[in-house]
Amino acid sequence: QVQLVESGGGLVQAGGSLRLSCAVSGRTFSNYTMGWFRQAPGPERRFVAAINWRGGDTIYADSVKGRFTISIDDRKNTVDLQMNSLKPEDTAVYYCAADPGLTPAIMARIKRHNYWGQGTQVTVSS
């Protein structure tokens, strides 16, 4: 059974940093693309960043480019999101997602994804 478990959220002041981690289990993810999405109050869950597990290709939303970095730790089986220079508008619930056989560019565009984590709250105070 595939499981994605996020951690690392919390409250931080504007300009600060947080590192989110998504622990994955249940299968081999070498042919998967992993992504982070976020949902502020409201119905829409928006793309943040994605990475191909095997090749390391990445893509970022324009709003986070230069501030966020997505990476994979093969030893720990985690997908991490380093968030620097945080802004109040980064406040949201952050979700990890996984899709087999897609490129990061496609994952960024589609709405439906195969697997989701339960989310972790990030709050940035001004």
Stockholm file with secondary structure:
# STOCKHOLM 1.0

chainA/1-126         QVQLVESGGGLVQAGGSLRLSCAVSGRTFSNYTMGWFRQAPGPERRFVAAINWRGGDTIYADSVKGRFTISIDDRKNTVDLQMNSLKPEDTAVYYCAADPGLTPAIMARIKRHNYWGQGTQVTVSS
#=GR chainA/1-126 SS CCEEEEECCEEEETTCCEEEEEEEESSCCTTEEEEEEEECSSSCCEEEEEEETTTCCEEECTTTTTTEEEEEETTTTEEEEEECSCCGGGCEEEEEEEEETCCHHHHHHCSCCSEECCCEEEEEEC
#=GC SS_cons         CCEEEEECCEEEETTCCEEEEEEEESSCCTTEEEEEEEECSSSCCEEEEEEETTTCCEEECTTTTTTEEEEEETTTTEEEEEECSCCGGGCEEEEEEEEETCCHHHHHHCSCCSEECCCEEEEEEC
//
